[in-house]
Amino acid sequence: MLATLFSALIVLPLLSGCSLIFGQGGPFGPTAAQEDSGLSSEEREALVNESRINRYVARIIDDPTSLSVFANQMPKGADVRVIPTTPDAAPSALSPEGASSADDADAGQDSDNPGGAAAEDATGLPFSEDEYRVILTQALAQRIGYLEVVAGLSPEQIQRLDSIQGQVARGLSEPASDFKVTVNFLAPVDCDQAGEGFKEALGAAIDCFEASDRVVGIILLPATTDEGRAAFFEQMDAIDLLDQSLREASAAAGEATGGTEAQAPAEPSDEAAAQAPAEPSGDEAELSSADAADEEGAEPEEPKEERLLPPLSITIDDAFIAGRGYDALLDSMTAALDRGHATRIDFGASIAYEADAYGLLRHLVEGGVGVTVAPRSVQGLNGALSSDAGTYRLFSSMGVGLAVTTGPDAMGPGDLGAAFAQLASAHALTYSDLKALSYSALDVAFLSSEQRDEQRALLDESFQVFEATISQMIDDFQLLR
């Protein structure tokens, strides 16, 4: 009798625990610890929805059509590399007012850059408005909250393009018509040029960046010629030299003004100081850091150097390494980081050619340098094309910040939903993996902290609606039977 009672006392809690684990969401539902963690009912419901959608994605992972439909409908934080069909219409092809004169447009040339304006349409844009409508339409339909479009545009041209989004949204059905896409731009640099030509192109891109707060960075497009690829390290040295010049100029300006630019801000009032101690700066910060290090037996942290160059994305793709010897590729990613001062690497295809690959991966993580990844087509021994995930698995396993994009050769809007679906299929990714990649893209994007928080909040709302919709569909059509 006592043995039976003792067994019951053991079994009942176990059964209770099982009901918590398997009750609402099946074997992926919230655990008892989650139930007791003080989560609100809405948060618990979100956990249940996500777990059920994980199970659904696991069921469709080998069904390309279902997976593509799902990936298209899933909210995506950003596509940070949208390349129109004429991306090499660089900023230097534009007049100071941001558009070519009528005479230049008729002649198909810009007086300051012969041949440059030939890539522009009649409105002075480096791509047609119809193509931009396609880019916006796809972003709205696929719930991509933020785009970085590769084009060196003037403020006037950007204002012209902004008026198009409302027209596009009105032509779509709900919920796409209610979605909003934020668009910024990247000024391109043609890497087929070397020497002074590259420096001039880089200077023009920086001028474009400084002319508009909507041009949020610079992108070095992949070289398409052997000469351009061979000049890669020379180009990285040119960027490094520019950085040194900017620092010397900044230091000289500080000395000329008596160091006022480096002075600490005014002391807070006594009342404010009583509520919160002022943060030390300058020499006080160094002393404070040193004192803390003495107390804790640790080395004082070096003050972080202010960045003077614009945010910079450098492309190292499969074409970059094709047909080139080991010595020509050795440490190219290290050069992009150390001498090219890259804040983002596109694809990182040369990672296997690094003398200290793991050190470089640590540099990426600790320096907050993101990497774009994309599925790619690979030709097998039998001639058939298959898709792999490029560098995704390596960078993901090391904790590098990632942004999924549509590939180095993608022109036009690209199909970000298809890229997500291909990555999921190649690596049997879960819904939680895909969701994390959607958020990660915002960390890789060239956004201010305030803008990033705003985009993340919008993405939160989009996922809440999406997960509730998919969960209801799972119930209505009994998709987890």
TAUR-V582046 format. One record per backbone hydrogen bond with DSSP energy under -0.5 kcal/mol. NH is the residue of the N-H (numbers start at 0). CO is the residue of the C=O. If there is no record, write none. Layout:
BEGIN
NH:CO  NH:CO
END
This chain:
BEGIN
4:0  5:1  6:2  7:3  8:4  9:5  10:6  11:7  12:8  13:9  14:10  15:11  16:12  17:13  18:14  19:15  20:16  21:17  22:18  25:21  27:24  28:20  28:25  34:30  35:31  36:33  38:33  43:39  44:40  45:41  46:42  47:43  48:44  49:45  50:46  51:47  52:48  53:49  54:50  55:51  56:52  57:53  58:54  59:55  60:56  62:59  63:61  66:62  67:63  68:64  69:65  70:66  71:67  72:68  73:69  75:142  78:145  81:147  82:80  82:411  83:81  83:149  86:83  88:85  89:87  92:89  93:90  97:94  104:100  105:101  106:102  107:103  108:103  109:112  112:109  115:112  116:112  117:114  118:115  119:116  120:124  123:120  131:127  132:128  133:129  134:130  135:131  136:132  137:133  138:134  139:135  140:136  141:137  142:139  143:138  144:75  144:142  145:76  146:181  147:78  148:146  148:183  149:81  150:148  150:185  151:88  152:150  157:153  158:154  159:155  160:156  161:157  162:158  162:159  163:160  164:160  164:161  165:161  166:162  167:163  168:164  169:165  170:166  170:167  171:168  175:172  176:172  177:174  178:174  178:175  181:144  183:146  184:213  185:148  186:216  187:185  188:218  190:188  192:189  196:193  197:193  198:194  199:195  200:196  201:197  202:198  203:199  204:200  205:201  206:202  207:203  208:204  209:205  210:206  211:207  211:208  214:211  215:184  215:213  216:184  217:310  218:186  219:312  220:188  220:218  228:224  229:225  230:226  231:228  234:230  235:231  236:232  237:233  238:234  239:235  240:236  241:237  242:238  243:239  244:240  245:241  246:242  247:243  248:244  249:245  250:246  251:247  252:248  253:249  254:250  255:251  256:252  257:254  258:253  259:256  261:258  262:259  272:268  273:269  274:270  275:271  283:280  285:281  286:282  287:283  288:284  289:285  290:286  291:287  292:288  293:289  294:290  295:291  296:292  297:292  312:217  313:343  314:219  315:313  315:345  319:316  320:316  320:317  321:317  323:320  328:324  328:325  329:325  330:352  331:328  334:330  335:331  336:332  337:333  338:334  339:334  341:335  342:311  343:311  344:369  345:313  346:344  346:371  347:345  348:315  350:347  352:349  353:350  356:353  359:355  360:356  361:357  362:358  363:359  364:360  365:361  366:362  367:363  367:364  368:363  369:342  369:367  370:400  371:344  372:402  375:387  377:385  379:377  379:383  382:379  385:377  387:375  391:388  394:390  395:391  396:392  397:393  398:395  399:394  402:370  404:372  409:406  411:82  413:410  415:413  418:414  419:415  420:416  421:417  422:418  423:419  424:420  425:421  426:422  427:423  428:423  433:429  434:430  435:431  436:432  437:433  438:434  439:435  440:436  441:438  442:438  442:439  443:439  444:440  446:444  451:447  452:448  453:449  454:450  455:451  456:452  457:453  458:454  459:455  460:456  461:457  462:458  463:459  464:460  465:461  466:462  467:463  468:464  469:465  470:466  471:467  472:468  473:469  474:470  475:471  476:472  477:474  478:473  480:477
END
